[in-house]
């Protein structure tokens, strides 16, 4: 059986249903949610029924250091504790997590299932000062690896909070939004365990999307590969292929961040041209707004 995939989400938005529908074609889906989305997945677990001592410890030790709401930031942290508790209960030694706005187009590659690493996720390179970010929107975990990350979260908040405080202070001094979130801890965890974690930006056998709204770069043999959306995707039957400087690789997943979520049905219906056109229009509108604000 293919490796199970966790989706943790509260609410019953249409893009969640589309994400589950696509993912379930390739992997068993475990939806950790609330009563509003119980009908969306055969394997559904109520987040409010999950009992976790590490989560209770986190709730006691958490210090809010973000311009985002505490409610939102805690939701993002809780998903790791939920997944760990469920995986431990059902003896899942390996599993994958995707955000509810990730749309799978095929089975996630064997390099994750057969990996000797304890985890895999996206870590942008050449980060700016105190950017401290890594993304779990598509991430692979071993049970032991996620246990290590949870211990790292608790140890950081309880005994080594200086890095987090310094980052938040920098945000306040620079009048920047954001601050400390789960992606901050994920990045610091990566720095301590680089040899045991696969950076998904270093995967070149297929294309796993970081953010459909952005151009992004990865590195191969020391050279930068620039990814430009909507110009370089080619469709072959039901497959979507992504152009790199060295040829084409199959696109496995698209991450519909922000308003791009509105177009998830286009993927379900195989209307990729419509999807990329819509996303392109959003980019143009955002750019025009930026120009108007600058001139104003």
C-alpha positions in Angstrom: 0.0 0.0 0.0 1.2 3.5 -0.8 2.4 5.7 2.1 -0.5 7.4 3.9 -1.0 11.2 3.6 -2.2 13.4 6.4 -4.3 16.5 5.8 -5.0 18.7 8.8 -7.8 21.2 8.3 -10.7 22.8 10.1 -13.5 23.9 7.8 -15.2 22.5 4.7 -13.9 24.7 1.8 -14.2 23.4 -1.7 -10.4 23.3 -2.2 -10.1 20.9 0.7 -12.5 18.5 -0.9 -10.6 18.8 -4.2 -7.3 18.2 -2.5 -8.7 15.0 -0.8 -10.3 13.8 -4.0 -7.0 14.1 -6.0 -4.8 12.7 -3.2 -7.0 9.7 -2.6 -6.3 8.5 -6.1 -2.7 7.8 -5.2 -2.4 7.6 -1.4 -4.6 6.7 1.6 -5.8 10.0 3.1 -6.2 10.7 6.8 -8.1 13.8 7.3 -7.7 15.4 10.8 -10.5 17.9 11.0 -13.7 19.0 12.6 -17.4 18.0 12.2 -17.9 20.3 9.2 -15.6 18.2 7.0 -16.3 14.7 8.4 -18.1 13.7 5.2 -15.1 14.5 3.0 -12.9 11.6 3.9 -13.4 7.9 4.7 -10.6 8.1 7.2 -11.5 11.1 9.3 -10.3 11.9 12.9 -11.6 14.7 15.0 -8.8 17.0 16.1 -10.6 17.8 19.3 -10.6 14.2 20.4 -6.8 13.8 20.1 -5.2 13.6 23.5 -1.5 14.5 23.5 0.7 15.2 26.6 3.4 16.8 24.4 0.7 19.1 23.0 -0.4 20.1 26.5 3.2 20.8 27.3 3.4 23.0 24.2 0.3 24.9 25.1 1.8 25.7 28.5 5.2 26.8 27.2 4.1 28.7 24.0 5.0 32.4 23.9 3.3 34.3 21.1 5.8 36.3 19.0 4.0 37.1 15.7 1.9 39.8 14.2 -0.4 37.0 13.1 -3.1 36.0 15.7 -2.1 33.5 18.4 -5.1 31.4 17.4 -3.8 31.0 13.8 -0.2 30.3 14.9 -1.3 27.6 17.3 -3.3 25.8 14.7 -0.2 25.6 12.6 1.8 24.1 15.4 -0.9 21.7 16.6 -0.9 19.7 13.3 2.5 18.1 14.1 1.3 16.9 17.5 -1.9 15.6 16.0 0.0 13.6 13.3 2.5 12.2 15.8 -0.2 11.0 18.2 -2.2 9.3 15.4 0.9 7.8 13.7 2.1 6.4 17.0 -1.3 5.0 17.8 -1.7 3.2 14.4 2.0 2.3 14.0 2.7 4.4 10.9 6.5 4.4 10.7 6.5 6.7 7.6 3.9 9.2 6.3 3.4 12.4 4.3 1.7 15.6 5.2 0.2 18.0 2.6 -1.5 21.3 3.2 -5.2 21.4 2.2 -4.4 23.7 -0.8 -1.9 21.2 -2.3 -3.3 19.3 -5.3 -1.6 16.0 -6.2 -1.3 15.0 -9.8 0.4 11.7 -9.2 1.8 9.4 -6.5 4.5 11.1 -4.5 7.9 9.7 -5.6 9.6 6.6 -4.2 12.5 8.7 -3.1 10.4 9.7 -0.2 9.0 6.3 0.7 12.5 4.6 0.4 14.4 7.5 1.8 16.9 6.9 4.7 16.2 10.5 5.9 14.0 11.2 8.9 12.2 14.0 7.2 11.8 16.0 3.9 10.4 19.5 3.4 11.2 22.7 1.5 14.0 24.9 2.8 14.5 28.1 0.6 18.2 28.8 0.1 20.1 32.1 0.5 17.6 33.4 3.1 17.7 37.0 4.2 18.5 38.0 7.7 16.1 36.4 10.2 13.9 35.0 7.4 14.2 31.6 9.2 11.6 29.7 7.1 11.0 26.2 5.9 7.7 24.9 4.5 5.9 21.7 5.3 3.1 22.1 2.7 4.5 18.9 1.2 6.6 17.0 3.8 7.7 13.5 4.5 8.2 12.2 8.1 9.3 9.1 9.9 7.6 8.6 13.2 11.0 9.0 14.9 11.8 12.1 12.9 8.5 13.8 13.8 9.1 12.9 17.4 12.5 14.6 17.3 10.9 17.7 15.8 8.3 17.8 18.5 11.0 17.5 21.2 12.9 20.3 19.5 9.8 22.5 19.6 9.4 21.9 23.3 13.1 22.3 24.2 13.3 25.5 22.2 10.3 27.1 24.0 11.3 25.8 27.4 15.1 26.2 27.4 16.4 28.0 24.3 14.1 30.7 23.3 16.7 33.4 22.5 16.8 32.7 18.7 13.0 33.2 18.6 13.1 36.3 20.6 15.8 37.8 18.5 13.9 37.1 15.3 10.7 38.7 16.6 12.6 41.7 17.9 14.1 42.2 14.4 10.6 42.1 12.9 9.4 44.8 15.3 12.5 47.0 14.7 12.1 46.7 10.9 8.3 47.1 11.1 7.9 43.8 9.3 4.9 41.5 9.5 5.2 38.0 10.7 7.6 36.8 13.4 7.8 33.3 14.9 5.7 30.5 13.6 6.0 26.7 13.0 8.0 27.3 9.9 10.6 29.2 12.0 11.1 26.1 14.2 11.2 23.9 11.1 14.0 25.9 9.7 16.0 25.9 12.9 15.4 22.1 13.2 16.8 21.7 9.7 20.0 23.6 10.6 20.7 21.2 13.4 19.9 18.1 11.4 20.8 18.8 7.7 22.4 15.4 7.1 19.2 13.7 8.1 16.7 15.9 6.3 16.1 16.1 2.5 15.5 19.6 1.2 12.8 19.1 -1.5 14.3 22.0 -3.5 17.1 19.4 -4.2 14.7 17.0 -5.8 15.1 17.1 -9.6 13.6 13.8 -10.7 10.1 15.3 -10.6 8.6 18.7 -9.8 6.9 19.4 -6.5 5.6 22.9 -6.4 6.7 25.4 -3.8 4.1 28.1 -4.5 2.2 28.5 -7.8 2.2 32.3 -7.3 5.9 32.6 -7.3 9.0 32.0 -9.4 11.5 30.0 -7.4 15.0 28.7 -7.8 16.7 25.5 -6.9 20.3 24.4 -7.4 21.8 21.6 -9.4 25.6 21.1 -9.9 26.1 24.6 -8.5 23.9 26.3 -11.2 20.6 28.1 -10.6 17.6 26.8 -12.3 14.8 29.4 -12.6 11.3 28.2 -12.6 8.8 30.3 -14.5 5.2 29.4 -14.3 2.5 29.1 -17.0 5.1 29.4 -19.8 6.8 26.1 -19.3 4.2 23.6 -18.3 3.3 21.0 -21.0 0.5 18.5 -20.9 0.9 15.0 -22.1 -2.4 13.1 -21.8 -3.4 13.3 -18.1 0.1 14.3 -17.0 1.6 17.7 -16.5 5.3 18.2 -17.3 7.5 21.0 -16.1 10.3 22.4 -18.2 13.8 22.9 -16.7 17.0 23.9 -18.4 17.8 20.3 -18.9 14.5 19.0 -20.2 11.1 18.1 -18.7 10.2 16.4 -15.5 6.7 15.3 -14.4 4.8 17.7 -12.1 3.6 15.8 -9.1 2.0 18.5 -7.0 0.8 22.1 -7.3 0.5 24.4 -4.3 -2.4 26.8 -4.7 -1.5 29.4 -2.1 -3.7 32.5 -1.5 -6.4 33.3 -4.0 -5.1 30.5 -6.3 -7.2 28.2 -4.1 -10.2 29.5 -6.0 -9.1 27.5 -9.1 -8.6 24.1 -7.6 -11.6 22.7 -9.6 -9.7 23.5 -12.8 -7.1 20.8 -11.8 -9.8 18.3 -10.9 -11.3 18.8 -14.3 -8.0 18.8 -16.1 -8.3 22.4 -17.2 -4.6 23.3 -16.7 -4.6 26.1 -19.3 -7.5 27.8 -17.5 -5.6 27.4 -14.1 -2.4 29.0 -15.3 -4.2 31.8 -17.1 -6.2 32.6 -14.0 -3.0 32.6 -11.8 -1.3 34.8 -14.4 -4.1 37.3 -14.2 -3.8 37.4 -10.4 -0.1 38.1 -10.8 -0.8 40.9 -13.2 -3.4 42.4 -10.9 -1.0 42.3 -7.9 1.7 43.9 -9.9 -0.6 46.7 -11.1 -1.6 47.4 -7.5 2.0 47.6 -6.5 2.8 50.1 -9.3 -0.2 52.2 -8.4 0.7 52.2 -4.7 4.3 53.2 -5.5 3.3 56.1 -7.7 0.7 57.2 -5.2 
